Amino acid sequence: MPINHQLFKGILFLTGILMILGYVLSLHSRLDEPVFLEHVYDLNLVSSPQGEDRLEMDVLYITNVEDRRTVKEVSLPGYPEIYIQALQPEDGYENSSGQYYGRYVVRRIRMELPPFEELGQLSGEQISELDIHLSDDSVMRADIGLLSFYEQVNDQQPLRYYGGFYISREADSHYRAEESLTLGELTFSGPKAVEEQVGVSVEERPAAEARGLTLGEGDIFSTKKKLEEPSEILDAYRQLRISPELMLETAEGEQVFRLYGIDHAPSNFTFFGLYRYIRERKEG
């Protein structure tokens, strides 16, 4: 009996310690306001990937499980005249209340921008913040990463997309030269971390080594974009929709051409992964 009594006391003691640790973790992990994931999106104001006349994009954020507020509207700082429709969709994988991970929930905002002809003023602009209008009538300015807007009419370029595929973190694309040209420098409009995360090769060689490659009219060349396995939590959860810029030297001078990019929307979240991400996102 004394042994059973001591065992019972030990179990109670350990249970008490675990409850205290859980309470401390709960307090420490609580968010003062939602934290948005980093989104790096290159957005063409002339055509959408679906061939529609307007842009749609998803933005994800992390908040406390007890936060019942929803998003009513999203606006671009400095562009109050641009109305963005904001929806929190329901589908087979998640509902408008989001996906739950312990103390946190990850929610999605589906944003639909006005028709392209109303967005010309955004061409060449880069936006890193959005104003989020919530159902309790509060407004928060959120760091959402980097949205880079550009205009490219794909059927009026010296390179024409010829085909390709995307499989398991790799994207192959093939292009046909519509005239004689020389390949120049390849750059990214997003942060350096994205360039390090996405490896690009041209004609089976690193992009830097392909600089100076000359193509004749009708020549076909290929590019491969590969997402490296992330070693940091910020890279692991980064949302990507990127189209690298390739400088071309043509008979009419230099011209920037946006390659078909790579979309990556990781969702392999865990509570401790989100906890680490929030800390590093705030520190960054």
Buried (B, 14 or more C-beta within 10 A) or exposed (E): EEEEEEEEEEEEEEEEEEEEEEEEBEEEBEBEBBBBBBBBBBBBBBBBEEEEEBBBBBBBBBBBEEBEBBBBBBBBEEBEEBBBEBBBEEEEEBEEBBBEBBBBBBBBBBBBBBEBEBBEEBEEBEBBBBBBBBEEEEEEEBBBBBBBBBBBEBEEBBBEBEEBEBEEEEBBBBBBBBBBBBBBEBEBBBBEBBBEBBBBBBBEEEBEEBBEBEBEEEEEBBBBBBBEEEEEBBBBBBBBBBBBBBBBBBEEEEBEBBBBBBEBEBEEBEBEBBBBBBEEBEEE
